[in-house]
Amino acid sequence: MPTLKDVAERVGVSISTVSRVVRDDNSKHINQETKSKVWEAVRELNYKPNESARFLVKKQKENKRQTKQIGCIIQAARINDDHPYYSPIITSFNKKILEAGYSLAFIHTSEELTDEALLHKCMHDIQVDGIIIIGEVGQAVLAYLQQSEELAIIGICTSGTEITMVDYDRIPAAKSAVDHLISQGHRKIGFVGGPGHTGELNSEERFQGYKFALYDAGIPLDREWIIDTRWEIDRSYKGLAGQLKRDDIERPTAIFAASDQLAIPALRAVLESGLRIPEDIAFVSMDNIDFAHYTTPPLSSVHVPKVEIGTRAAATLLEMLKGEEPLLSKVLLPHKLIVRQSSLFNR
């Protein structure tokens, strides 16, 4: 089994320097370049601190899980802060694992885990049995997690094919929303959304569903009314309000928003412009969060089974912890369009 000495020799530094980096000891200054080299060597040699290594060997010998703890990695802090979309998912996931005798050991963001000392601590010192990943966390974190064959991993709203995932299919869900607008007679339909996992709008599945619906109906794409908010609420309001003030472009008769959180400020921008919803501009959105019932007018939205996603993800992870292979590498739960007053207006 690799030792501190092996890591030190690989990097060309003292054993004490490697020890300080691994223990996140800041009593003496070590430059970032050296720290990065140490962590690179730790990964390459698959080094584990002696205490963690002994515990891992014990677990392997006993051939059963001992910690009853699950780690949670989320895309950003806002996901864990009473988020109207993600909070029901996390709550239902947590409820299911608690019923099975497990608990959440930590919740960290992908940004926090760019600190390699913290990432190493989470994986080797806390000793979780499994990990749930919610949102995009980056390939570096995923690659690190996948080094451990003992770790059960499940993802929600995560890109890639390397891990088992539970989600819903955003492309047909978005297309069903836009198809509804088209069935109401709309031919000029704007888009309010944000980028996908690559950082580009074209990689976002709800944008792809929007484009497919227009293409199927023979409706050309109007780039003037594609508003990339970068998933920021203020950008939704300001972006649409700014476009509505222009008199050099034709106004759309309907807008598809990629989330209710982006749709709500966009609704306000329309109403403050003196326009009516849905008579002047109709709206349909995604997620069907609780607030969608209480907008003016109530917002048509695609219902996503958030509680069911969290529960199914937990159930699948628990099966994996028992040594069972998931029947599917990607489980997609059904969606349903909920039509309300924001889109019900026949032209």
Number of C-alpha atoms within 10 A of each C-alpha: 9 13 15 20 15 17 26 20 13 16 19 13 15 13 15 12 19 28 17 16 18 21 14 16 14 9 7 8 9 14 8 9 8 16 20 14 18 23 20 16 19 23 15 11 15 14 17 21 15 13 10 16 15 12 15 16 11 13 15 12 9 10 9 12 15 13 15 18 20 24 21 20 22 25 20 17 14 12 17 17 10 11 15 18 19 22 18 20 23 25 15 20 23 18 15 19 21 15 9 12 9 17 18 18 17 14 16 19 21 23 15 15 18 14 11 19 16 17 18 21 16 17 20 18 16 16 20 24 22 24 23 23 24 23 20 22 21 15 11 11 16 17 11 14 18 14 11 12 8 15 18 24 25 24 25 24 17 21 17 13 9 13 18 23 29 25 22 20 18 22 18 19 24 30 23 19 29 29 21 18 26 18 11 16 14 21 17 20 25 24 27 26 27 25 18 18 17 11 11 12 20 15 14 19 21 29 25 17 22 26 21 19 22 19 12 10 13 10 16 12 16 13 9 13 21 20 19 17 20 17 17 13 17 13 19 28 21 15 19 24 20 12 17 18 11 10 8 7 11 13 18 19 20 27 25 28 29 27 23 25 24 23 28 21 18 25 26 16 21 19 15 11 13 9 14 15 23 18 15 16 23 26 30 30 32 29 24 24 21 11 13 21 14 9 16 14 17 17 29 28 30 25 18 23 18 24 18 18 25 24 22 21 27 25 16 22 28 19 14 18 19 11 11 11 13 14 9 11 14 17 19 14 15 14 19 16 20 16 18 16 17 24 26 18 16 11 9
